[in-house]
């Protein structure tokens, strides 16, 4: 038995209306291919010039989400097919956040069902605060609030889904916890830098698949992002060049890449990557290499 999923790879800009149109087009194409669940990258709603610009754009994200929910309902009604959507967006700080002096946005992953209902929201736990050798110095925590809760595993039409976001993939304990909670699929929507993507993207995806014996879905932002915004003046001292690694892929529980974006795609054009998840393979891998029965650390913890 197999289940069909898709990744919608795109190059988000600072224009939320344009990004929503791209997302809608990819969902429509996925429905034509009988996809049951489509995954979009981190920050699908927008990429910004700076922390202040992000805070401004995040005020428009609720409208983006409402528009997406309506588009899902319309497409499902039109095609008489069902599709769920996993999508990374920003949320503005709440009134309570602002009162306590925290006006940073939230980097979240939404799970929206075919009725346009938001069933699950996960806020990114691990923030990308790094000084990449011969690469950029990035401090996501300057503009983004960290999450504080391990996400619940979601029951979806194609299996049990464990959610994470981008930098979370470097912390295997989160993936192992999600597998422990019953996950069969893990997703890591991302906007990897060129330097870290070239070095570690494939390796991390395959490692988490092998660690957990889960399907791993890697929806990625791709290309050079247009973060220009006529309504927002360029801030002195800020860098407005944003380039993402791309290379979206799906990895099976044995660590084999079973679907990926076109290696020749060097453009910013959106791309639909389709994969059929083989559940007999997952069962076979877990049965023939029963890691969860053999885990020494788990046994030590249990016997204390």
C-alpha positions as a Markdown table, in Angstrom:
| # | Residue | x | y | z |
|---|---|---|---|---|
| 1 | Unk | 0.0 | 0.0 | 0.0 |
| 2 | Unk | 1.3 | 3.5 | -0.8 |
| 3 | Unk | 0.2 | 7.1 | 0.0 |
| 4 | Unk | 0.9 | 10.0 | -2.4 |
| 5 | Unk | 2.4 | 13.2 | -1.0 |
| 6 | Unk | 4.0 | 16.2 | -2.6 |
| 7 | Unk | 6.4 | 19.0 | -1.8 |
| 8 | Unk | 5.7 | 22.5 | -3.1 |
| 9 | Unk | 9.2 | 24.1 | -3.6 |
| 10 | Unk | 9.1 | 27.8 | -4.1 |
| 11 | Unk | 11.1 | 31.0 | -3.7 |
| 12 | Unk | 9.0 | 33.2 | -1.4 |
| 13 | Unk | 9.3 | 37.0 | -1.7 |
| 14 | Unk | 8.2 | 39.9 | 0.5 |
| 15 | Unk | 4.9 | 40.0 | -1.4 |
| 16 | Unk | 2.4 | 37.8 | 0.5 |
| 17 | Unk | -0.3 | 38.1 | -2.2 |
| 18 | Unk | 2.1 | 36.8 | -4.8 |
| 19 | Unk | 3.3 | 34.0 | -2.5 |
| 20 | Unk | -0.3 | 32.9 | -1.9 |
| 21 | Unk | -1.0 | 32.7 | -5.6 |
| 22 | Unk | 2.1 | 30.5 | -6.0 |
| 23 | Unk | 1.0 | 28.2 | -3.2 |
| 24 | Unk | -2.5 | 28.0 | -4.6 |
| 25 | Unk | -1.1 | 27.0 | -8.0 |
| 26 | Unk | 1.0 | 24.3 | -6.5 |
| 27 | Unk | -2.0 | 22.9 | -4.5 |
| 28 | Unk | -4.0 | 22.8 | -7.7 |
| 29 | Unk | -1.3 | 20.9 | -9.5 |
| 30 | Unk | -1.0 | 18.5 | -6.6 |
| 31 | Unk | -4.8 | 17.8 | -6.7 |
| 32 | Unk | -4.5 | 17.0 | -10.4 |
| 33 | Unk | -2.0 | 14.3 | -9.4 |
| 34 | Unk | -4.2 | 12.8 | -6.6 |
| 35 | Unk | -1.9 | 14.0 | -3.8 |
| 36 | Unk | -3.3 | 13.6 | -0.3 |
| 37 | Unk | -0.9 | 15.9 | 1.6 |
| 38 | Unk | 1.3 | 18.7 | 0.3 |
| 39 | Unk | 4.2 | 20.1 | 2.2 |
| 40 | Unk | 5.5 | 23.7 | 1.9 |
| 41 | Unk | 8.7 | 25.2 | 3.2 |
| 42 | Unk | 9.5 | 27.4 | 6.2 |
| 43 | Unk | 8.5 | 31.0 | 5.8 |
| 44 | Unk | 6.2 | 30.4 | 2.8 |
| 45 | Unk | 4.2 | 33.5 | 3.6 |
| 46 | Unk | 7.2 | 35.8 | 3.2 |
| 47 | Unk | 11.0 | 36.5 | 3.5 |
| 48 | Unk | 12.0 | 39.9 | 4.7 |
| 49 | Unk | 14.9 | 42.4 | 4.6 |
| 50 | Unk | 15.3 | 42.7 | 8.4 |
| 51 | Unk | 13.8 | 42.0 | 11.8 |
| 52 | Unk | 11.7 | 45.2 | 11.7 |
| 53 | Unk | 10.6 | 44.4 | 8.2 |
| 54 | Unk | 9.5 | 40.9 | 9.3 |
| 55 | Unk | 7.5 | 42.3 | 12.2 |
| 56 | Unk | 5.7 | 44.6 | 9.7 |
| 57 | Unk | 5.0 | 41.8 | 7.2 |
| 58 | Unk | 3.8 | 39.4 | 9.9 |
| 59 | Unk | 0.8 | 41.7 | 10.5 |
| 60 | Unk | -0.4 | 40.5 | 7.1 |
| 61 | Unk | 0.1 | 36.8 | 7.7 |
| 62 | Unk | -3.3 | 36.2 | 9.3 |
| 63 | Unk | -4.8 | 37.5 | 6.0 |
| 64 | Unk | -2.5 | 35.2 | 4.1 |
| 65 | Unk | -3.7 | 32.2 | 6.2 |
| 66 | Unk | -7.3 | 33.1 | 5.9 |
| 67 | Unk | -6.9 | 33.4 | 2.1 |
| 68 | Unk | -5.1 | 30.0 | 2.0 |
| 69 | Unk | -7.9 | 28.3 | 4.0 |
| 70 | Unk | -10.5 | 29.7 | 1.5 |
| 71 | Unk | -8.4 | 28.6 | -1.5 |
| 72 | Unk | -8.2 | 25.0 | -0.1 |
| 73 | Unk | -11.9 | 24.9 | 0.4 |
| 74 | Unk | -12.6 | 26.2 | -3.1 |
| 75 | Unk | -10.1 | 23.8 | -4.8 |
| 76 | Unk | -11.5 | 20.8 | -2.9 |
| 77 | Unk | -15.0 | 21.7 | -3.8 |
| 78 | Unk | -14.1 | 22.3 | -7.5 |
| 79 | Unk | -12.1 | 19.1 | -7.9 |
| 80 | Unk | -14.1 | 16.9 | -5.6 |
| 81 | Unk | -10.8 | 15.6 | -4.2 |
| 82 | Unk | -9.3 | 16.0 | -0.7 |
| 83 | Unk | -5.9 | 17.4 | 0.1 |
| 84 | Unk | -4.3 | 18.6 | 3.4 |
| 85 | Unk | -1.6 | 21.2 | 3.6 |
| 86 | Unk | 1.5 | 21.6 | 5.9 |
| 87 | Unk | 2.9 | 25.1 | 5.6 |
| 88 | Unk | 5.5 | 27.2 | 7.3 |
| 89 | Unk | 4.5 | 30.8 | 8.1 |
| 90 | Unk | 5.1 | 33.6 | 10.6 |
| 91 | Unk | 2.7 | 34.8 | 13.3 |
| 92 | Unk | 2.9 | 38.3 | 14.8 |
| 93 | Unk | 3.6 | 38.6 | 18.6 |
| 94 | Unk | 0.5 | 38.4 | 20.8 |
| 95 | Unk | -0.7 | 41.2 | 23.0 |
| 96 | Unk | 0.7 | 39.4 | 26.0 |
| 97 | Unk | 4.1 | 39.1 | 24.2 |
| 98 | Unk | 4.1 | 42.9 | 23.5 |
| 99 | Unk | 3.1 | 43.7 | 27.1 |
| 100 | Unk | 6.1 | 41.8 | 28.4 |
| 101 | Unk | 8.4 | 43.6 | 25.9 |
| 102 | Unk | 8.8 | 40.8 | 23.3 |
| 103 | Unk | 7.8 | 42.0 | 19.9 |
| 104 | Unk | 9.6 | 39.2 | 18.0 |
| 105 | Unk | 7.5 | 37.1 | 15.4 |
| 106 | Unk | 6.9 | 33.4 | 15.7 |
| 107 | Unk | 8.1 | 30.9 | 13.2 |
| 108 | Unk | 5.4 | 28.3 | 13.0 |
| 109 | Unk | 4.2 | 25.3 | 11.0 |
| 110 | Unk | 0.5 | 24.9 | 10.4 |
| 111 | Unk | -1.4 | 21.8 | 9.5 |
| 112 | Unk | -4.5 | 22.6 | 7.6 |
| 113 | Unk | -7.0 | 19.9 | 6.6 |
| 114 | Unk | -9.1 | 19.7 | 3.4 |
| 115 | Unk | -11.9 | 21.7 | 5.1 |
| 116 | Unk | -9.6 | 24.6 | 5.6 |
| 117 | Unk | -9.4 | 24.0 | 9.4 |
| 118 | Unk | -6.1 | 24.5 | 11.2 |
| 119 | Unk | -5.6 | 21.2 | 13.2 |
| 120 | Unk | -2.1 | 21.8 | 14.5 |
| 121 | Unk | 0.4 | 24.6 | 15.1 |
| 122 | Unk | 4.0 | 24.0 | 15.9 |
| 123 | Unk | 6.4 | 26.8 | 17.0 |
| 124 | Unk | 10.1 | 26.3 | 16.1 |
| 125 | Unk | 12.1 | 25.1 | 19.1 |
| 126 | Unk | 15.7 | 25.5 | 17.9 |
| 127 | Unk | 16.6 | 28.9 | 16.4 |
| 128 | Unk | 19.4 | 29.4 | 13.9 |
| 129 | Unk | 22.0 | 31.4 | 15.9 |
| 130 | Unk | 25.3 | 30.5 | 14.2 |
| 131 | Unk | 28.5 | 31.9 | 12.7 |
| 132 | Unk | 29.0 | 29.7 | 9.6 |
| 133 | Unk | 32.7 | 29.3 | 8.7 |
| 134 | Unk | 33.4 | 31.4 | 5.6 |
| 135 | Unk | 29.6 | 32.1 | 5.5 |
| 136 | Unk | 27.0 | 34.3 | 7.1 |
| 137 | Unk | 26.6 | 35.3 | 10.7 |
| 138 | Unk | 23.0 | 34.7 | 11.5 |
| 139 | Unk | 21.0 | 35.2 | 14.8 |
| 140 | Unk | 17.4 | 34.2 | 14.3 |
| 141 | Unk | 16.6 | 34.8 | 17.9 |
| 142 | Unk | 16.9 | 38.6 | 17.4 |
| 143 | Unk | 13.7 | 38.5 | 15.4 |
| 144 | Unk | 12.0 | 35.2 | 16.3 |
| 145 | Unk | 10.6 | 33.9 | 19.5 |
| 146 | Unk | 11.6 | 30.3 | 20.3 |
| 147 | Unk | 8.9 | 27.7 | 20.9 |
| 148 | Unk | 8.7 | 25.8 | 24.2 |
| 149 | Unk | 6.7 | 22.7 | 23.4 |
| 150 | Unk | 7.5 | 19.4 | 21.7 |
| 151 | Unk | 4.8 | 19.0 | 19.0 |
| 152 | Unk | 2.1 | 16.3 | 19.1 |
| 153 | Unk | 2.2 | 13.7 | 16.4 |
| 154 | Unk | -0.7 | 14.4 | 13.9 |
| 155 | Unk | -3.0 | 11.7 | 12.5 |
| 156 | Unk | -3.2 | 12.5 | 8.8 |
| 157 | Unk | -4.8 | 10.8 | 5.8 |
| 158 | Unk | -1.4 | 9.4 | 4.8 |
| 159 | Unk | 0.0 | 8.3 | 8.3 |
| 160 | Unk | 1.2 | 9.7 | 11.6 |
| 161 | Unk | 3.2 | 12.9 | 11.1 |
| 162 | Unk | 5.8 | 14.4 | 13.4 |
| 163 | Unk | 6.6 | 18.1 | 12.7 |
| 164 | Unk | 9.7 | 20.2 | 13.0 |
| 165 | Unk | 11.3 | 23.2 | 11.3 |
| 166 | Unk | 14.7 | 23.6 | 9.6 |
| 167 | Unk | 17.4 | 23.9 | 12.3 |
| 168 | Unk | 15.4 | 21.4 | 14.4 |
| 169 | Unk | 16.8 | 18.7 | 12.2 |
| 170 | Unk | 20.3 | 19.1 | 13.8 |
| 171 | Unk | 18.9 | 17.9 | 17.1 |
| 172 | Unk | 18.2 | 14.2 | 16.7 |
| 173 | Unk | 16.6 | 13.9 | 20.2 |
| 174 | Unk | 13.5 | 15.7 | 18.9 |
| 175 | Unk | 13.1 | 13.3 | 15.9 |
| 176 | Unk | 13.6 | 10.4 | 18.3 |
| 177 | Unk | 11.0 | 11.7 | 20.6 |
| 178 | Unk | 8.5 | 12.1 | 17.7 |
| 179 | Unk | 9.2 | 8.5 | 16.6 |
| 180 | Unk | 8.7 | 7.4 | 20.2 |
| 181 | Unk | 5.3 | 9.1 | 20.1 |
| 182 | Unk | 4.3 | 7.1 | 17.0 |
| 183 | Unk | 5.5 | 9.2 | 14.0 |
| 184 | Unk | 5.9 | 7.4 | 10.7 |
| 185 | Unk | 6.7 | 10.6 | 8.7 |
| 186 | Unk | 8.9 | 13.5 | 9.8 |
| 187 | Unk | 8.9 | 16.8 | 8.0 |
| 188 | Unk | 11.5 | 19.6 | 8.2 |
| 189 | Unk | 10.3 | 22.6 | 6.1 |
| 190 | Unk | 13.4 | 24.8 | 5.6 |
| 191 | Unk | 15.1 | 27.8 | 4.2 |
| 192 | Unk | 18.7 | 26.4 | 4.3 |
| 193 | Unk | 21.6 | 28.7 | 3.5 |
| 194 | Unk | 23.8 | 27.9 | 0.5 |
| 195 | Unk | 26.8 | 27.0 | 2.7 |
| 196 | Unk | 25.0 | 24.7 | 5.2 |
| 197 | Unk | 22.8 | 23.2 | 2.4 |
| 198 | Unk | 25.8 | 22.2 | 0.3 |
| 199 | Unk | 27.5 | 20.7 | 3.3 |
| 200 | Unk | 24.7 | 19.0 | 5.3 |
| 201 | Unk | 21.3 | 19.0 | 3.6 |
| 202 | Unk | 21.3 | 15.4 | 2.2 |
| 203 | Unk | 23.3 | 14.0 | 5.1 |
| 204 | Unk | 20.9 | 15.4 | 7.8 |
| 205 | Unk | 17.8 | 14.2 | 5.9 |
| 206 | Unk | 19.2 | 10.7 | 5.4 |
| 207 | Unk | 20.5 | 10.5 | 9.0 |
| 208 | Unk | 17.2 | 11.4 | 10.6 |
| 209 | Unk | 15.4 | 8.8 | 8.4 |
| 210 | Unk | 17.8 | 6.1 | 9.4 |
| 211 | Unk | 17.8 | 7.2 | 13.1 |
| 212 | Unk | 14.0 | 7.0 | 13.3 |
| 213 | Unk | 13.1 | 4.6 | 10.5 |
| 214 | Unk | 10.6 | 7.2 | 9.3 |
| 215 | Unk | 9.9 | 8.8 | 5.9 |
| 216 | Unk | 11.6 | 12.2 | 6.0 |
| 217 | Unk | 10.1 | 15.1 | 4.0 |
| 218 | Unk | 12.3 | 18.1 | 3.2 |
| 219 | Unk | 10.3 | 21.0 | 1.7 |
| 220 | Unk | 12.7 | 23.8 | 0.8 |
| 221 | Unk | 12.9 | 27.4 | -0.2 |
| 222 | Unk | 14.9 | 27.7 | -3.4 |
| 223 | Unk | 16.8 | 30.5 | -5.1 |
| 224 | Unk | 17.4 | 34.2 | -4.7 |
| 225 | Unk | 14.5 | 35.9 | -2.9 |
| 226 | Unk | 13.0 | 39.2 | -3.9 |
| 227 | Unk | 12.7 | 40.9 | -0.6 |
| 228 | Unk | 12.1 | 44.4 | -2.1 |
| 229 | Unk | 9.1 | 46.2 | -0.8 |
| 230 | Unk | 8.1 | 49.7 | -2.0 |
| 231 | Unk | 6.3 | 50.4 | 1.2 |
| 232 | Unk | 9.4 | 49.6 | 3.3 |
| 233 | Unk | 12.6 | 51.8 | 3.1 |
| 234 | Unk | 15.9 | 50.0 | 3.1 |
| 235 | Unk | 17.5 | 50.1 | 6.5 |
| 236 | Unk | 21.1 | 51.2 | 6.8 |
| 237 | Unk | 23.4 | 48.4 | 7.8 |
| 238 | Unk | 21.0 | 45.6 | 6.8 |
| 239 | Unk | 21.7 | 43.0 | 4.1 |
| 240 | Unk | 18.8 | 42.4 | 1.8 |
| 241 | Unk | 20.3 | 39.4 | -0.2 |
| 242 | Unk | 18.6 | 36.2 | 0.7 |
| 243 | Unk | 19.5 | 33.0 | -1.1 |
| 244 | Unk | 18.2 | 29.5 | -0.2 |
| 245 | Unk | 19.7 | 26.1 | -1.1 |
| 246 | Unk | 16.6 | 24.3 | -2.3 |
| 247 | Unk | 17.0 | 20.6 | -3.2 |
| 248 | Unk | 13.7 | 19.5 | -1.7 |
| 249 | Unk | 13.5 | 15.7 | -1.2 |
| 250 | Unk | 11.8 | 12.8 | 0.3 |
| 251 | Unk | 13.8 | 10.0 | 2.0 |
| 252 | Unk | 12.5 | 6.6 | 2.9 |
| 253 | Unk | 13.1 | 4.8 | 6.3 |
| 254 | Unk | 16.2 | 3.0 | 4.8 |
| 255 | Unk | 17.8 | 6.3 | 4.0 |
| 256 | Unk | 17.2 | 6.2 | 0.3 |
| 257 | Unk | 16.2 | 9.4 | -1.5 |
| 258 | Unk | 13.0 | 8.4 | -3.4 |
| 259 | Unk | 12.0 | 11.8 | -4.8 |
| 260 | Unk | 13.8 | 15.2 | -5.2 |
| 261 | Unk | 13.7 | 18.4 | -7.0 |
| 262 | Unk | 15.2 | 18.7 | -10.5 |
| 263 | Unk | 19.0 | 19.1 | -10.0 |
| 264 | Unk | 19.0 | 21.3 | -13.1 |
| 265 | Unk | 16.5 | 23.7 | -11.7 |
| 266 | Unk | 18.6 | 26.8 | -10.9 |
| 267 | Unk | 15.8 | 29.2 | -11.3 |
| 268 | Unk | 13.3 | 30.7 | -8.8 |
| 269 | Unk | 10.4 | 28.9 | -10.5 |
| 270 | Unk | 8.1 | 26.8 | -8.2 |
| 271 | Unk | 8.4 | 23.1 | -8.5 |
| 272 | Unk | 6.1 | 20.2 | -7.5 |
| 273 | Unk | 7.9 | 17.1 | -6.2 |
| 274 | Unk | 5.7 | 14.0 | -5.9 |
| 275 | Unk | 6.4 | 10.8 | -3.9 |
| 276 | Unk | 4.6 | 7.6 | -3.1 |
| 277 | Unk | 5.2 | 6.4 | 0.4 |
| 278 | Unk | 5.6 | 2.6 | 0.6 |
| 279 | Unk | 4.2 | 1.4 | 3.9 |
| 280 | Unk | 5.3 | -2.2 | 3.4 |
| 281 | Unk | 8.9 | -0.9 | 3.2 |
| 282 | Unk | 8.5 | 1.0 | 6.5 |
| 283 | Unk | 7.1 | -2.2 | 8.2 |
| 284 | Unk | 9.9 | -4.3 | 6.8 |
| 285 | Unk | 12.7 | -1.9 | 7.9 |
| 286 | Unk | 11.3 | -1.7 | 11.4 |
| 287 | Unk | 10.8 | -5.4 | 11.6 |
| 288 | Unk | 14.2 | -6.5 | 10.2 |
| 289 | Unk | 16.1 | -3.9 | 12.3 |
| 290 | Unk | 14.1 | -3.5 | 15.5 |
| 291 | Unk | 15.9 | -0.5 | 16.9 |
| 292 | Unk | 13.1 | 0.4 | 19.3 |
| 293 | Unk | 13.3 | -2.9 | 21.0 |
| 294 | Unk | 17.1 | -2.7 | 21.3 |
| 295 | Unk | 17.7 | 0.8 | 22.5 |
| 296 | Unk | 20.0 | 0.5 | 25.5 |
| 297 | Unk | 19.4 | 4.0 | 26.7 |
| 298 | Unk | 15.7 | 3.5 | 26.7 |
| 299 | Unk | 16.1 | 0.3 | 28.6 |
| 300 | Unk | 18.4 | 1.9 | 31.2 |
| 301 | Unk | 15.9 | 4.7 | 31.7 |
| 302 | Unk | 13.0 | 2.3 | 32.2 |
| 303 | Unk | 14.8 | 0.2 | 34.8 |
| 304 | Unk | 15.7 | 3.1 | 37.1 |
